[in-house]
Amino acid sequence: MAKIPITSGKVAIKALEKIGYNVVRTRGSHFRLSHKTKKPITIPGHSVLGKGLLRKILRDCDLSVEDFIVLLKK
């Protein structure tokens, strides 16, 4: 299993947009993303996302850490 990368909220949003998530709304520093078939998620626009929070976001998106790393490199 790969280590969870240290990333910001905005970089994570850009990676998730590559698989079909769209920013629906923002409130303060939090971004709400929706997908046609997957459940909506909320990502804070912080400069560093905690490892537990990023793991929860990936679990909600049905992504593995390895798949997320590939999306970051694209």
PQR file of N, CA, C, O and H, with PARSE charges and radii, in Angstrom:
ATOM      1  N   MET A   1       0.846  -1.174   0.000 -0.4000 1.5000
ATOM      2  CA  MET A   1       0.000   0.000   0.000 -0.0000 2.0000
ATOM      3  C   MET A   1       0.893   1.239   0.000  0.5500 1.7000
ATOM      4  O   MET A   1       1.860   1.322   0.757 -0.5500 1.4000
ATOM      5  N   ALA A   2       0.560   2.179  -0.842 -0.4000 1.5000
ATOM      6  CA  ALA A   2       1.339   3.407  -0.968 -0.0000 2.0000
ATOM      7  C   ALA A   2       1.002   4.365   0.171  0.5500 1.7000
ATOM      8  O   ALA A   2      -0.084   4.319   0.749 -0.5500 1.4000
ATOM      9  H   ALA A   2      -0.226   2.112  -1.456  0.4000 1.0000
ATOM     10  N   LYS A   3       1.961   5.228   0.473 -0.4000 1.5000
ATOM     11  CA  LYS A   3       1.737   6.236   1.501 -0.0000 2.0000
ATOM     12  C   LYS A   3       0.817   7.323   0.964  0.5500 1.7000
ATOM     13  O   LYS A   3       0.842   7.642  -0.225 -0.5500 1.4000
ATOM     14  H   LYS A   3       2.843   5.265   0.003  0.4000 1.0000
ATOM     15  N   ILE A   4       0.021   7.878   1.837 -0.4000 1.5000
ATOM     16  CA  ILE A   4      -0.877   8.962   1.443 -0.0000 2.0000
ATOM     17  C   ILE A   4      -0.028  10.211   1.193  0.5500 1.7000
ATOM     18  O   ILE A   4       0.783  10.594   2.036 -0.5500 1.4000
ATOM     19  H   ILE A   4       0.001   7.619   2.803  0.4000 1.0000
ATOM     20  N   PRO A   5      -0.217  10.844   0.032 -0.5600 1.5000
ATOM     21  CA  PRO A   5       0.592  12.034  -0.263  0.2800 2.0000
ATOM     22  C   PRO A   5       0.110  13.251   0.532  0.5500 1.7000
ATOM     23  O   PRO A   5      -1.058  13.340   0.911 -0.5500 1.4000
ATOM     24  N   ILE A   6       1.019  14.168   0.773 -0.4000 1.5000
ATOM     25  CA  ILE A   6       0.663  15.427   1.404 -0.0000 2.0000
ATOM     26  C   ILE A   6       0.248  16.371   0.285  0.5500 1.7000
ATOM     27  O   ILE A   6       1.041  16.673  -0.607 -0.5500 1.4000
ATOM     28  H   ILE A   6       1.968  14.096   0.465  0.4000 1.0000
ATOM     29  N   THR A   7      -0.986  16.833   0.333 -0.4000 1.5000
ATOM     30  CA  THR A   7      -1.518  17.671  -0.738 -0.0000 2.0000
ATOM     31  C   THR A   7      -2.454  18.718  -0.165  0.5500 1.7000
ATOM     32  O   THR A   7      -2.930  18.597   0.964 -0.5500 1.4000
ATOM     33  H   THR A   7      -1.630  16.588   1.057  0.4000 1.0000
ATOM     34  N   SER A   8      -2.708  19.740  -0.954 -0.4000 1.5000
ATOM     35  CA  SER A   8      -3.647  20.778  -0.528 -0.0000 2.0000
ATOM     36  C   SER A   8      -5.048  20.413  -1.006  0.5500 1.7000
ATOM     37  O   SER A   8      -5.228  19.503  -1.815 -0.5500 1.4000
ATOM     38  H   SER A   8      -2.321  19.838  -1.871  0.4000 1.0000
ATOM     39  N   GLY A   9      -6.019  21.126  -0.498 -0.4000 1.5000
ATOM     40  CA  GLY A   9      -7.391  20.875  -0.897 -0.0000 2.0000
ATOM     41  C   GLY A   9      -7.634  21.197  -2.361  0.5500 1.7000
ATOM     42  O   GLY A   9      -8.347  20.467  -3.049 -0.5500 1.4000
ATOM     43  H   GLY A   9      -5.873  21.865   0.160  0.4000 1.0000
ATOM     44  N   LYS A  10      -7.050  22.277  -2.838 -0.4000 1.5000
ATOM     45  CA  LYS A  10      -7.262  22.679  -4.226 -0.0000 2.0000
ATOM     46  C   LYS A  10      -6.626  21.696  -5.201  0.5500 1.7000
ATOM     47  O   LYS A  10      -7.174  21.457  -6.277 -0.5500 1.4000
ATOM     48  H   LYS A  10      -6.471  22.870  -2.279  0.4000 1.0000
ATOM     49  N   VAL A  11      -5.485  21.125  -4.845 -0.4000 1.5000
ATOM     50  CA  VAL A  11      -4.852  20.113  -5.700 -0.0000 2.0000
ATOM     51  C   VAL A  11      -5.700  18.850  -5.717  0.5500 1.7000
ATOM     52  O   VAL A  11      -5.839  18.211  -6.759 -0.5500 1.4000
ATOM     53  H   VAL A  11      -5.040  21.320  -3.970  0.4000 1.0000
ATOM     54  N   ALA A  12      -6.266  18.486  -4.575 -0.4000 1.5000
ATOM     55  CA  ALA A  12      -7.138  17.315  -4.511 -0.0000 2.0000
ATOM     56  C   ALA A  12      -8.390  17.521  -5.358  0.5500 1.7000
ATOM     57  O   ALA A  12      -8.857  16.588  -6.013 -0.5500 1.4000
ATOM     58  H   ALA A  12      -6.153  19.005  -3.728  0.4000 1.0000
ATOM     59  N   ILE A  13      -8.928  18.719  -5.348 -0.4000 1.5000
ATOM     60  CA  ILE A  13     -10.113  19.022  -6.154 -0.0000 2.0000
ATOM     61  C   ILE A  13      -9.795  18.881  -7.636  0.5500 1.7000
ATOM     62  O   ILE A  13     -10.584  18.304  -8.385 -0.5500 1.4000
ATOM     63  H   ILE A  13      -8.549  19.477  -4.816  0.4000 1.0000
ATOM     64  N   LYS A  14      -8.647  19.401  -8.068 -0.4000 1.5000
ATOM     65  CA  LYS A  14      -8.253  19.289  -9.475 -0.0000 2.0000
ATOM     66  C   LYS A  14      -8.091  17.831  -9.886  0.5500 1.7000
ATOM     67  O   LYS A  14      -8.439  17.460 -11.007 -0.5500 1.4000
ATOM     68  H   LYS A  14      -8.007  19.870  -7.460  0.4000 1.0000
ATOM     69  N   ALA A  15      -7.566  17.005  -8.988 -0.4000 1.5000
ATOM     70  CA  ALA A  15      -7.403  15.582  -9.299 -0.0000 2.0000
ATOM     71  C   ALA A  15      -8.760  14.896  -9.412  0.5500 1.7000
ATOM     72  O   ALA A  15      -8.954  14.062 -10.296 -0.5500 1.4000
ATOM     73  H   ALA A  15      -7.284  17.307  -8.077  0.4000 1.0000
ATOM     74  N   LEU A  16      -9.694  15.230  -8.540 -0.4000 1.5000
ATOM     75  CA  LEU A  16     -11.008  14.600  -8.576 -0.0000 2.0000
ATOM     76  C   LEU A  16     -11.851  15.075  -9.755  0.5500 1.7000
ATOM     77  O   LEU A  16     -12.737  14.355 -10.215 -0.5500 1.4000
ATOM     78  H   LEU A  16      -9.537  15.907  -7.821  0.4000 1.0000
ATOM     79  N   GLU A  17     -11.580  16.282 -10.243 -0.4000 1.5000
ATOM     80  CA  GLU A  17     -12.287  16.758 -11.427 -0.0000 2.0000
ATOM     81  C   GLU A  17     -11.932  15.926 -12.655  0.5500 1.7000
ATOM     82  O   GLU A  17     -12.706  15.868 -13.610 -0.5500 1.4000
ATOM     83  H   GLU A  17     -10.860  16.867  -9.869  0.4000 1.0000
ATOM     84  N   LYS A  18     -10.774  15.288 -12.636 -0.4000 1.5000
ATOM     85  CA  LYS A  18     -10.347  14.449 -13.759 -0.0000 2.0000
ATOM     86  C   LYS A  18     -11.170  13.166 -13.867  0.5500 1.7000
ATOM     87  O   LYS A  18     -11.200  12.536 -14.924 -0.5500 1.4000
ATOM     88  H   LYS A  18     -10.145  15.335 -11.860  0.4000 1.0000
ATOM     89  N   ILE A  19     -11.837  12.776 -12.779 -0.4000 1.5000
ATOM     90  CA  ILE A  19     -12.656  11.553 -12.829 -0.0000 2.0000
ATOM     91  C   ILE A  19     -14.146  11.865 -12.814  0.5500 1.7000
ATOM     92  O   ILE A  19     -14.962  10.970 -12.599 -0.5500 1.4000
ATOM     93  H   ILE A  19     -11.812  13.287 -11.920  0.4000 1.0000
ATOM     94  N   GLY A  20     -14.511  13.127 -13.041 -0.4000 1.5000
ATOM     95  CA  GLY A  20     -15.921  13.447 -13.208 -0.0000 2.0000
ATOM     96  C   GLY A  20     -16.583  14.236 -12.100  0.5500 1.7000
ATOM     97  O   GLY A  20     -17.774  14.531 -12.195 -0.5500 1.4000
ATOM     98  H   GLY A  20     -13.848  13.855 -13.216  0.4000 1.0000
ATOM     99  N   TYR A  21     -15.857  14.590 -11.051 -0.4000 1.5000
ATOM    100  CA  TYR A  21     -16.440  15.421  -9.989 -0.0000 2.0000
ATOM    101  C   TYR A  21     -16.456  16.868 -10.444  0.5500 1.7000
ATOM    102  O   TYR A  21     -15.541  17.319 -11.133 -0.5500 1.4000
ATOM    103  H   TYR A  21     -14.889  14.351 -10.973  0.4000 1.0000
ATOM    104  N   ASN A  22     -17.493  17.595 -10.058 -0.4000 1.5000
ATOM    105  CA  ASN A  22     -17.631  19.013 -10.383 -0.0000 2.0000
ATOM    106  C   ASN A  22     -17.909  19.792  -9.117  0.5500 1.7000
ATOM    107  O   ASN A  22     -18.627  19.323  -8.234 -0.5500 1.4000
ATOM    108  H   ASN A  22     -18.236  17.228  -9.498  0.4000 1.0000
ATOM    109  N   VAL A  23     -17.335  20.993  -9.026 -0.4000 1.5000
ATOM    110  CA  VAL A  23     -17.596  21.862  -7.882 -0.0000 2.0000
ATOM    111  C   VAL A  23     -18.991  22.453  -8.061  0.5500 1.7000
ATOM    112  O   VAL A  23     -19.271  23.141  -9.042 -0.5500 1.4000
ATOM    113  H   VAL A  23     -16.751  21.374  -9.743  0.4000 1.0000
ATOM    114  N   VAL A  24     -19.848  22.173  -7.102 -0.4000 1.5000
ATOM    115  CA  VAL A  24     -21.232  22.635  -7.157 -0.0000 2.0000
ATOM    116  C   VAL A  24     -21.380  23.969  -6.443  0.5500 1.7000
ATOM    117  O   VAL A  24     -22.053  24.876  -6.933 -0.5500 1.4000
ATOM    118  H   VAL A  24     -19.620  21.614  -6.305  0.4000 1.0000
ATOM    119  N   ARG A  25     -20.747  24.082  -5.280 -0.4000 1.5000
ATOM    120  CA  ARG A  25     -20.841  25.324  -4.518 -0.0000 2.0000
ATOM    121  C   ARG A  25     -19.657  25.437  -3.567  0.5500 1.7000
ATOM    122  O   ARG A  25     -18.957  24.464  -3.288 -0.5500 1.4000
ATOM    123  H   ARG A  25     -20.201  23.346  -4.882  0.4000 1.0000
ATOM    124  N   THR A  26     -19.460  26.655  -3.081 -0.4000 1.5000
ATOM    125  CA  THR A  26     -18.447  26.893  -2.056 -0.0000 2.0000
ATOM    126  C   THR A  26     -19.095  27.675  -0.924  0.5500 1.7000
ATOM    127  O   THR A  26     -20.013  28.469  -1.130 -0.5500 1.4000
ATOM    128  H   THR A  26     -20.029  27.445  -3.308  0.4000 1.0000
ATOM    129  N   ARG A  27     -18.599  27.430   0.251 -0.4000 1.5000
ATOM    130  CA  ARG A  27     -19.071  28.190   1.410 -0.0000 2.0000
ATOM    131  C   ARG A  27     -17.862  28.382   2.313  0.5500 1.7000
ATOM    132  O   ARG A  27     -17.378  27.436   2.935 -0.5500 1.4000
ATOM    133  H   ARG A  27     -17.853  26.785   0.419  0.4000 1.0000
ATOM    134  N   GLY A  28     -17.393  29.593   2.375 -0.4000 1.5000
ATOM    135  CA  GLY A  28     -16.168  29.847   3.119 -0.0000 2.0000
ATOM    136  C   GLY A  28     -15.005  29.211   2.386  0.5500 1.7000
ATOM    137  O   GLY A  28     -14.766  29.499   1.214 -0.5500 1.4000
ATOM    138  H   GLY A  28     -17.786  30.361   1.870  0.4000 1.0000
ATOM    139  N   SER A  29     -14.286  28.350   3.078 -0.4000 1.5000
ATOM    140  CA  SER A  29     -13.149  27.685   2.448 -0.0000 2.0000
ATOM    141  C   SER A  29     -13.452  26.244   2.065  0.5500 1.7000
ATOM    142  O   SER A  29     -12.536  25.489   1.737 -0.5500 1.4000
ATOM    143  H   SER A  29     -14.480  28.116   4.030  0.4000 1.0000
ATOM    144  N   HIS A  30     -14.723  25.848   2.099 -0.4000 1.5000
ATOM    145  CA  HIS A  30     -15.098  24.472   1.792 -0.0000 2.0000
ATOM    146  C   HIS A  30     -15.776  24.384   0.426  0.5500 1.7000
ATOM    147  O   HIS A  30     -16.608  25.218   0.066 -0.5500 1.4000
ATOM    148  H   HIS A  30     -15.467  26.460   2.365  0.4000 1.0000
ATOM    149  N   PHE A  31     -15.398  23.360  -0.314 -0.4000 1.5000
ATOM    150  CA  PHE A  31     -15.914  23.141  -1.655 -0.0000 2.0000
ATOM    151  C   PHE A  31     -16.763  21.880  -1.661  0.5500 1.7000
ATOM    152  O   PHE A  31     -16.341  20.845  -1.144 -0.5500 1.4000
ATOM    153  H   PHE A  31     -14.722  22.683  -0.022  0.4000 1.0000
ATOM    154  N   ARG A  32     -17.948  21.957  -2.238 -0.4000 1.5000
ATOM    155  CA  ARG A  32     -18.846  20.803  -2.356 -0.0000 2.0000
ATOM    156  C   ARG A  32     -18.736  20.284  -3.776  0.5500 1.7000
ATOM    157  O   ARG A  32     -18.953  21.035  -4.727 -0.5500 1.4000
ATOM    158  H   ARG A  32     -18.291  22.797  -2.658  0.4000 1.0000
ATOM    159  N   LEU A  33     -18.400  19.001  -3.936 -0.4000 1.5000
ATOM    160  CA  LEU A  33     -18.256  18.378  -5.241 -0.0000 2.0000
ATOM    161  C   LEU A  33     -19.327  17.320  -5.418  0.5500 1.7000
ATOM    162  O   LEU A  33     -19.686  16.621  -4.470 -0.5500 1.4000
ATOM    163  H   LEU A  33     -18.223  18.391  -3.164  0.4000 1.0000
ATOM    164  N   SER A  34     -19.839  17.206  -6.643 -0.4000 1.5000
ATOM    165  CA  SER A  34     -20.834  16.185  -6.924 -0.0000 2.0000
ATOM    166  C   SER A  34     -20.394  15.381  -8.139  0.5500 1.7000
ATOM    167  O   SER A  34     -19.572  15.825  -8.940 -0.5500 1.4000
ATOM    168  H   SER A  34     -19.547  17.775  -7.413  0.4000 1.0000
ATOM    169  N   HIS A  35     -20.960  14.196  -8.251 -0.4000 1.5000
ATOM    170  CA  HIS A  35     -20.673  13.266  -9.339 -0.0000 2.0000
ATOM    171  C   HIS A  35     -21.998  12.642  -9.744  0.5500 1.7000
ATOM    172  O   HIS A  35     -22.918  12.553  -8.931 -0.5500 1.4000
ATOM    173  H   HIS A  35     -21.628  13.836  -7.600  0.4000 1.0000
ATOM    174  N   LYS A  36     -22.103  12.213 -10.981 -0.4000 1.5000
ATOM    175  CA  LYS A  36     -23.373  11.650 -11.456 -0.0000 2.0000
ATOM    176  C   LYS A  36     -23.748  10.363 -10.737  0.5500 1.7000
ATOM    177  O   LYS A  36     -24.920  10.155 -10.422 -0.5500 1.4000
ATOM    178  H   LYS A  36     -21.355  12.285 -11.642  0.4000 1.0000
ATOM    179  N   THR A  37     -22.768   9.491 -10.470 -0.4000 1.5000
ATOM    180  CA  THR A  37     -23.088   8.190  -9.895 -0.0000 2.0000
ATOM    181  C   THR A  37     -22.569   7.996  -8.478  0.5500 1.7000
ATOM    182  O   THR A  37     -23.033   7.092  -7.782 -0.5500 1.4000
ATOM    183  H   THR A  37     -21.816   9.661 -10.725  0.4000 1.0000
ATOM    184  N   LYS A  38     -21.630   8.809  -8.031 -0.4000 1.5000
ATOM    185  CA  LYS A  38     -21.052   8.656  -6.695 -0.0000 2.0000
ATOM    186  C   LYS A  38     -21.630   9.698  -5.764  0.5500 1.7000
ATOM    187  O   LYS A  38     -22.243  10.669  -6.205 -0.5500 1.4000
ATOM    188  H   LYS A  38     -21.253   9.543  -8.597  0.4000 1.0000
ATOM    189  N   LYS A  39     -21.432   9.492  -4.470 -0.4000 1.5000
ATOM    190  CA  LYS A  39     -22.014  10.419  -3.511 -0.0000 2.0000
ATOM    191  C   LYS A  39     -21.207  11.716  -3.445  0.5500 1.7000
ATOM    192  O   LYS A  39     -19.999  11.708  -3.684 -0.5500 1.4000
ATOM    193  H   LYS A  39     -20.933   8.703  -4.111  0.4000 1.0000
ATOM    194  N   PRO A  40     -21.867  12.824  -3.125 -0.5600 1.5000
ATOM    195  CA  PRO A  40     -21.171  14.113  -3.071  0.2800 2.0000
ATOM    196  C   PRO A  40     -20.200  14.170  -1.894  0.5500 1.7000
ATOM    197  O   PRO A  40     -20.398  13.509  -0.875 -0.5500 1.4000
ATOM    198  N   ILE A  41     -19.157  14.967  -2.053 -0.4000 1.5000
ATOM    199  CA  ILE A  41     -18.156  15.101  -1.003 -0.0000 2.0000
ATOM    200  C   ILE A  41     -17.858  16.579  -0.768  0.5500 1.7000
ATOM    201  O   ILE A  41     -18.110  17.422  -1.629 -0.5500 1.4000
ATOM    202  H   ILE A  41     -18.996  15.504  -2.881  0.4000 1.0000
ATOM    203  N   THR A  42     -17.325  16.875   0.399 -0.4000 1.5000
ATOM    204  CA  THR A  42     -16.917  18.226   0.758 -0.0000 2.0000
ATOM    205  C   THR A  42     -15.426  18.213   1.046  0.5500 1.7000
ATOM    206  O   THR A  42     -14.938  17.374   1.804 -0.5500 1.4000
ATOM    207  H   THR A  42     -17.121  16.191   1.099  0.4000 1.0000
ATOM    208  N   ILE A  43     -14.708  19.143   0.440 -0.4000 1.5000
ATOM    209  CA  ILE A  43     -13.263  19.230   0.628 -0.0000 2.0000
ATOM    210  C   ILE A  43     -12.922  20.643   1.100  0.5500 1.7000
ATOM    211  O   ILE A  43     -13.333  21.619   0.472 -0.5500 1.4000
ATOM    212  H   ILE A  43     -15.105  19.825  -0.175  0.4000 1.0000
ATOM    213  N   PRO A  44     -12.174  20.761   2.199 -0.5600 1.5000
ATOM    214  CA  PRO A  44     -11.748  22.092   2.631  0.2800 2.0000
ATOM    215  C   PRO A  44     -10.622  22.599   1.727  0.5500 1.7000
ATOM    216  O   PRO A  44      -9.815  21.810   1.236 -0.5500 1.4000
ATOM    217  N   GLY A  45     -10.570  23.879   1.515 -0.4000 1.5000
ATOM    218  CA  GLY A  45      -9.543  24.469   0.667 -0.0000 2.0000
ATOM    219  C   GLY A  45      -8.269  24.786   1.429  0.5500 1.7000
ATOM    220  O   GLY A  45      -7.599  25.772   1.122 -0.5500 1.4000
ATOM    221  H   GLY A  45     -11.226  24.521   1.914  0.4000 1.0000
ATOM    222  N   HIS A  46      -7.927  23.984   2.398 -0.4000 1.5000
ATOM    223  CA  HIS A  46      -6.749  24.222   3.232 -0.0000 2.0000
ATOM    224  C   HIS A  46      -5.463  23.963   2.463  0.5500 1.7000
ATOM    225  O   HIS A  46      -5.465  23.288   1.433 -0.5500 1.4000
ATOM    226  H   HIS A  46      -8.472  23.183   2.647  0.4000 1.0000
ATOM    227  N   SER A  47      -4.363  24.511   2.978 -0.4000 1.5000
ATOM    228  CA  SER A  47      -3.081  24.326   2.308 -0.0000 2.0000
ATOM    229  C   SER A  47      -2.553  22.910   2.485  0.5500 1.7000
ATOM    230  O   SER A  47      -1.796  22.433   1.640 -0.5500 1.4000
ATOM    231  H   SER A  47      -4.361  25.059   3.815  0.4000 1.0000
ATOM    232  N   VAL A  48      -2.926  22.232   3.550 -0.4000 1.5000
ATOM    233  CA  VAL A  48      -2.536  20.830   3.769 -0.0000 2.0000
ATOM    234  C   VAL A  48      -3.736  20.075   4.317  0.5500 1.7000
ATOM    235  O   VAL A  48      -4.329  20.475   5.319 -0.5500 1.4000
ATOM    236  H   VAL A  48      -3.541  22.620   4.237  0.4000 1.0000
ATOM    237  N   LEU A  49      -4.087  18.978   3.650 -0.4000 1.5000
ATOM    238  CA  LEU A  49      -5.161  18.113   4.149 -0.0000 2.0000
ATOM    239  C   LEU A  49      -4.545  17.066   5.069  0.5500 1.7000
ATOM    240  O   LEU A  49      -3.480  16.523   4.775 -0.5500 1.4000
ATOM    241  H   LEU A  49      -3.605  18.653   2.837  0.4000 1.0000
ATOM    242  N   GLY A  50      -5.207  16.789   6.165 -0.4000 1.5000
ATOM    243  CA  GLY A  50      -4.732  15.758   7.068 -0.0000 2.0000
ATOM    244  C   GLY A  50      -4.845  14.386   6.427  0.5500 1.7000
ATOM    245  O   GLY A  50      -5.673  14.165   5.543 -0.5500 1.4000
ATOM    246  H   GLY A  50      -6.072  17.230   6.404  0.4000 1.0000
ATOM    247  N   LYS A  51      -4.008  13.472   6.882 -0.4000 1.5000
ATOM    248  CA  LYS A  51      -3.997  12.136   6.289 -0.0000 2.0000
ATOM    249  C   LYS A  51      -5.313  11.410   6.489  0.5500 1.7000
ATOM    250  O   LYS A  51      -5.790  10.726   5.583 -0.5500 1.4000
ATOM    251  H   LYS A  51      -3.336  13.651   7.600  0.4000 1.0000
ATOM    252  N   GLY A  52      -5.906  11.551   7.668 -0.4000 1.5000
ATOM    253  CA  GLY A  52      -7.180  10.895   7.936 -0.0000 2.0000
ATOM    254  C   GLY A  52      -8.302  11.456   7.087  0.5500 1.7000
ATOM    255  O   GLY A  52      -9.147  10.709   6.594 -0.5500 1.4000
ATOM    256  H   GLY A  52      -5.519  12.106   8.404  0.4000 1.0000
ATOM    257  N   LEU A  53      -8.315  12.768   6.915 -0.4000 1.5000
ATOM    258  CA  LEU A  53      -9.339  13.403   6.093 -0.0000 2.0000
ATOM    259  C   LEU A  53      -9.192  12.995   4.634  0.5500 1.7000
ATOM    260  O   LEU A  53     -10.185  12.693   3.972 -0.5500 1.4000
ATOM    261  H   LEU A  53      -7.628  13.375   7.317  0.4000 1.0000
ATOM    262  N   LEU A  54      -7.962  12.982   4.127 -0.4000 1.5000
ATOM    263  CA  LEU A  54      -7.747  12.591   2.742 -0.0000 2.0000
ATOM    264  C   LEU A  54      -8.126  11.127   2.525  0.5500 1.7000
ATOM    265  O   LEU A  54      -8.683  10.778   1.485 -0.5500 1.4000
ATOM    266  H   LEU A  54      -7.155  13.227   4.664  0.4000 1.0000
ATOM    267  N   ARG A  55      -7.828  10.282   3.493 -0.4000 1.5000
ATOM    268  CA  ARG A  55      -8.221   8.870   3.389 -0.0000 2.0000
ATOM    269  C   ARG A  55      -9.746   8.734   3.353  0.5500 1.7000
ATOM    270  O   ARG A  55     -10.273   7.907   2.609 -0.5500 1.4000
ATOM    271  H   ARG A  55      -7.375  10.566   4.338  0.4000 1.0000
ATOM    272  N   LYS A  56     -10.456   9.537   4.148 -0.4000 1.5000
ATOM    273  CA  LYS A  56     -11.923   9.522   4.157 -0.0000 2.0000
ATOM    274  C   LYS A  56     -12.481  10.001   2.822  0.5500 1.7000
ATOM    275  O   LYS A  56     -13.442   9.426   2.311 -0.5500 1.4000
ATOM    276  H   LYS A  56     -10.027  10.208   4.753  0.4000 1.0000
ATOM    277  N   ILE A  57     -11.889  11.043   2.256 -0.4000 1.5000
ATOM    278  CA  ILE A  57     -12.326  11.555   0.958 -0.0000 2.0000
ATOM    279  C   ILE A  57     -12.133  10.490  -0.108  0.5500 1.7000
ATOM    280  O   ILE A  57     -13.024  10.273  -0.929 -0.5500 1.4000
ATOM    281  H   ILE A  57     -11.108  11.509   2.671  0.4000 1.0000
ATOM    282  N   LEU A  58     -10.992   9.824  -0.111 -0.4000 1.5000
ATOM    283  CA  LEU A  58     -10.727   8.780  -1.105 -0.0000 2.0000
ATOM    284  C   LEU A  58     -11.679   7.602  -0.927  0.5500 1.7000
ATOM    285  O   LEU A  58     -12.115   7.009  -1.915 -0.5500 1.4000
ATOM    286  H   LEU A  58     -10.268  10.000   0.556  0.4000 1.0000
ATOM    287  N   ARG A  59     -12.002   7.260   0.292 -0.4000 1.5000
ATOM    288  CA  ARG A  59     -12.946   6.175   0.548 -0.0000 2.0000
ATOM    289  C   ARG A  59     -14.330   6.532   0.026  0.5500 1.7000
ATOM    290  O   ARG A  59     -15.013   5.687  -0.552 -0.5500 1.4000
ATOM    291  H   ARG A  59     -11.648   7.741   1.094  0.4000 1.0000
ATOM    292  N   ASP A  60     -14.746   7.778   0.227 -0.4000 1.5000
ATOM    293  CA  ASP A  60     -16.045   8.227  -0.273 -0.0000 2.0000
ATOM    294  C   ASP A  60     -16.092   8.245  -1.799  0.5500 1.7000
ATOM    295  O   ASP A  60     -17.154   8.058  -2.392 -0.5500 1.4000
ATOM    296  H   ASP A  60     -14.190   8.464   0.697  0.4000 1.0000
ATOM    297  N   CYS A  61     -14.950   8.470  -2.428 -0.4000 1.5000
ATOM    298  CA  CYS A  61     -14.871   8.513  -3.899 -0.0000 2.0000
ATOM    299  C   CYS A  61     -14.625   7.135  -4.508  0.5500 1.7000
ATOM    300  O   CYS A  61     -14.577   7.006  -5.731 -0.5500 1.4000
ATOM    301  H   CYS A  61     -14.087   8.622  -1.946  0.4000 1.0000
ATOM    302  N   ASP A  62     -14.472   6.124  -3.694 -0.4000 1.5000
ATOM    303  CA  ASP A  62     -14.130   4.768  -4.143 -0.0000 2.0000
ATOM    304  C   ASP A  62     -12.812   4.750  -4.913  0.5500 1.7000
ATOM    305  O   ASP A  62     -12.700   4.093  -5.948 -0.5500 1.4000
ATOM    306  H   ASP A  62     -14.511   6.229  -2.700  0.4000 1.0000
ATOM    307  N   LEU A  63     -11.819   5.471  -4.406 -0.4000 1.5000
ATOM    308  CA  LEU A  63     -10.490   5.511  -5.012 -0.0000 2.0000
ATOM    309  C   LEU A  63      -9.476   4.913  -4.055  0.5500 1.7000
ATOM    310  O   LEU A  63      -9.592   5.060  -2.838 -0.5500 1.4000
ATOM    311  H   LEU A  63     -11.910   6.004  -3.565  0.4000 1.0000
ATOM    312  N   SER A  64      -8.494   4.246  -4.607 -0.4000 1.5000
ATOM    313  CA  SER A  64      -7.383   3.783  -3.790 -0.0000 2.0000
ATOM    314  C   SER A  64      -6.327   4.886  -3.756  0.5500 1.7000
ATOM    315  O   SER A  64      -6.366   5.825  -4.551 -0.5500 1.4000
ATOM    316  H   SER A  64      -8.400   4.127  -5.596  0.4000 1.0000
ATOM    317  N   VAL A  65      -5.402   4.759  -2.840 -0.4000 1.5000
ATOM    318  CA  VAL A  65      -4.325   5.743  -2.733 -0.0000 2.0000
ATOM    319  C   VAL A  65      -3.493   5.735  -4.009  0.5500 1.7000
ATOM    320  O   VAL A  65      -3.076   6.791  -4.485 -0.5500 1.4000
ATOM    321  H   VAL A  65      -5.370   3.996  -2.194  0.4000 1.0000
ATOM    322  N   GLU A  66      -3.251   4.561  -4.561 -0.4000 1.5000
ATOM    323  CA  GLU A  66      -2.465   4.443  -5.793 -0.0000 2.0000
ATOM    324  C   GLU A  66      -3.148   5.149  -6.966  0.5500 1.7000
ATOM    325  O   GLU A  66      -2.493   5.834  -7.752 -0.5500 1.4000
ATOM    326  H   GLU A  66      -3.589   3.703  -4.174  0.4000 1.0000
ATOM    327  N   ASP A  67      -4.473   4.975  -7.079 -0.4000 1.5000
ATOM    328  CA  ASP A  67      -5.223   5.651  -8.144 -0.0000 2.0000
ATOM    329  C   ASP A  67      -5.174   7.169  -7.971  0.5500 1.7000
ATOM    330  O   ASP A  67      -5.076   7.906  -8.953 -0.5500 1.4000
ATOM    331  H   ASP A  67      -5.005   4.419  -6.441  0.4000 1.0000
ATOM    332  N   PHE A  68      -5.242   7.632  -6.731 -0.4000 1.5000
ATOM    333  CA  PHE A  68      -5.193   9.070  -6.467 -0.0000 2.0000
ATOM    334  C   PHE A  68      -3.822   9.637  -6.836  0.5500 1.7000
ATOM    335  O   PHE A  68      -3.730  10.739  -7.377 -0.5500 1.4000
ATOM    336  H   PHE A  68      -5.322   7.034  -5.934  0.4000 1.0000
ATOM    337  N   ILE A  69      -2.772   8.897  -6.547 -0.4000 1.5000
ATOM    338  CA  ILE A  69      -1.425   9.349  -6.897 -0.0000 2.0000
ATOM    339  C   ILE A  69      -1.284   9.461  -8.404  0.5500 1.7000
ATOM    340  O   ILE A  69      -0.649  10.392  -8.900 -0.5500 1.4000
ATOM    341  H   ILE A  69      -2.847   8.003  -6.107  0.4000 1.0000
ATOM    342  N   VAL A  70      -1.872   8.518  -9.142 -0.4000 1.5000
ATOM    343  CA  VAL A  70      -1.839   8.586 -10.617 -0.0000 2.0000
ATOM    344  C   VAL A  70      -2.571   9.827 -11.100  0.5500 1.7000
ATOM    345  O   VAL A  70      -2.113  10.489 -12.031 -0.5500 1.4000
ATOM    346  H   VAL A  70      -2.388   7.762  -8.739  0.4000 1.0000
ATOM    347  N   LEU A  71      -3.706  10.154 -10.479 -0.4000 1.5000
ATOM    348  CA  LEU A  71      -4.461  11.352 -10.872 -0.0000 2.0000
ATOM    349  C   LEU A  71      -3.665  12.621 -10.584  0.5500 1.7000
ATOM    350  O   LEU A  71      -3.752  13.588 -11.342 -0.5500 1.4000
ATOM    351  H   LEU A  71      -4.078   9.616  -9.723  0.4000 1.0000
ATOM    352  N   LEU A  72      -2.894  12.630  -9.506 -0.4000 1.5000
ATOM    353  CA  LEU A  72      -2.091  13.798  -9.182 -0.0000 2.0000
ATOM    354  C   LEU A  72      -0.995  14.027 -10.210  0.5500 1.7000
ATOM    355  O   LEU A  72      -0.616  15.168 -10.476 -0.5500 1.4000
ATOM    356  H   LEU A  72      -2.823  11.845  -8.891  0.4000 1.0000
ATOM    357  N   LYS A  73      -0.484  12.944 -10.791 -0.4000 1.5000
ATOM    358  CA  LYS A  73       0.619  13.058 -11.755 -0.0000 2.0000
ATOM    359  C   LYS A  73       0.154  13.426 -13.148  0.5500 1.7000
ATOM    360  O   LYS A  73       0.965  13.867 -13.963 -0.5500 1.4000
ATOM    361  H   LYS A  73      -0.792  12.017 -10.576  0.4000 1.0000
ATOM    362  N   LYS A  74      -1.140  13.259 -13.453 -0.4000 1.5000
ATOM    363  CA  LYS A  74      -1.651  13.584 -14.787 -0.0000 2.0000
ATOM    364  C   LYS A  74      -1.677  15.054 -15.029  0.5500 1.7000
ATOM    365  O   LYS A  74      -2.081  15.496 -16.105 -0.5500 1.4000
ATOM    366  H   LYS A  74      -1.798  12.901 -12.791  0.4000 1.0000
TER
END
